[in-house]
Amino acid sequence: MAQNRPPASDALYERIETLIAEGVFKDGERLDEVRLAGDFGVSRTPLREALRLLSSTGLVELIPNRGAFVRQPSFTRLVEMFEVMAEVEAWCARLAAGRITKAQVLLLRQTASACEAALQVQDYHRYYAENAAFHNMIYEASGNGFLAEEARNLQRRLKPFRRAQLSFGDRLSQSMSEHREILTALEAGNVSCAETVMREHIRVQSSTYEEYRLSMTERSAS
């Protein structure tokens, strides 16, 4: 993200996208700037910047003279996005298995260890941050700058949904188990295994997220 943007807008961006992914803000709901500014204890300037950023990812639609409205992707749309993400990441893993350097393997191990540490304390926010770093290293190790750029763009679009599903059931430990398999395949230079494991690692997240959303809906209704 741009370095000259106020830190407050970045924090608001993350808070609002998380609330949308968690289903707190419903699809089509108008986001009242005055109320949100009061709830978050900020001025409307960083809030408007955050809403503008959210509109660039499709989570918010800014309608002139009407305001900002939530645009929660349908389950079908999310499945489509995860399907594309799965293929892009599988391609990254496939290339990385044949191109990763010893130095990159060491860095990947360190990041995997950081994920393990987050798992031990069941901190899914911290785990997601380390998880994102883990995946970014694989994009880099693919040796294809354009592919890495596209992977990061998709990662950004799906971030709130990938993060939210980590809090559901035993998904955190399952994700870590998948990371271990991916790391093993990359260390061994096993191209087909790295590709297959990475693809499934991403594809399962859409169904896990849907289970998460259903559980949240049931909880709010009870």
Number of C-alpha atoms within 10 A of each C-alpha: 6 6 6 6 12 13 11 15 21 17 13 22 20 15 14 22 22 18 14 21 23 20 17 13 19 16 16 13 13 17 18 11 17 12 11 16 17 11 9 11 9 15 14 16 13 20 23 17 18 23 25 17 17 23 17 12 16 14 20 26 19 18 9 7 6 8 14 22 21 22 20 19 15 10 14 10 11 19 19 14 17 24 18 17 23 23 19 23 29 25 23 27 33 24 22 27 27 18 16 20 13 10 9 17 17 12 15 22 17 14 19 21 16 19 26 21 15 21 17 12 10 15 15 21 14 16 25 20 14 21 23 18 18 22 22 20 20 25 27 18 24 22 16 13 12 10 17 23 14 15 23 19 14 18 19 13 18 17 17 20 24 21 23 21 24 24 17 17 12 10 17 22 15 13 20 20 14 16 21 16 17 23 23 16 22 26 21 13 18 17 19 13 20 28 26 18 18 26 22 15 21 21 19 16 24 21 15 20 25 16 15 21 20 13 13 15 14 10 9 10 7 5
